């Protein structure tokens, strides 16, 4: 079975183009992972690391320079990681999917939409 790493696939799709905006549809959502491993792909040329404290400082500089594109995340209400709060200014929409009495229903898509600037 092929191992797929989300970060590598997003990086390949962006190809160092400027990210204008992004929308994520996912089941669970972990702000710490998202802000340290996914969001840095939207700000090329900045030296993000695997250190959360260093990245928080770098994100402050990016915010002052207006380099952070608008991002929205849609996730399942019951699957969002509530141990960490988001620290960047993106939108999170936690959805409760209506279901029949006695049934369990989750918001469980896997879509990523990234609007990038092309060469033109």
Buried (B, 14 or more C-beta within 10 A) or exposed (E): EEEEEEEEEBBEEBEEBBBEEBBBBBBEBBBBBBBBBBBBBBBBEBEBEEEEEEBEEBBEEBEEEEBBBEBBBBBBEBBBBEEEEBBBEBEBEBEEEEEEEEEEEBBEEEEBEBEBEEEE
